[in-house]
């Protein structure tokens, strides 16, 4: 059995532009892509914090601070909305314990304010001190 795991996340980026007539995708500041280990044309999930919209598209590199919704996605996410951009990977059970996702935190200008790579370590319970243990378990 393989597990689908969060590989990279850009947390609360601000959408700076939208282009309905572009072929599709999301344009992301290339520095953010590198920090979150997201490649050009890699599938990403986009979660709009402001309106709850969720979509799947692919990433293309852009300029400093740029987060642009392209194509049909531009109708779901507005300029100024905050989004979470996530990529995932599949891991074999033997790979899980040594895996760490790359989490990137940004400010309202989409400049990096911090990064984390919390270890998954086993079943993940207690791996990240910011994530509470499941009900009934102690950390």
HUCORLIN-V487555 format. One line per field, one symbol per residue. ss: DSSP state (a for helix, b for strand, c for the rest). burial: + if it has 24 or more other C-alpha atoms within 12 Angstrom, else -. Layout:
# HUCORLIN-V487555
ss: ???
burial: ???
This chain:
# HUCORLIN-V487555
ss: cbbbbbbbbbbbbbccbbbccccccbbbbaaaaaacccccccbbbbbbcccccbbbbbbbbbccccbbbbaaaaaccccccbbbbbbbbbbbaaaacccbcbbbbbcccccbbbbbccbcccccccccccccccccccc
burial: ----+++++++++++++++----+++++++++++++++++-+++++++------++++++++--++++++--++-++++++++++++++------+--++++++++---+++---+++++-------------------
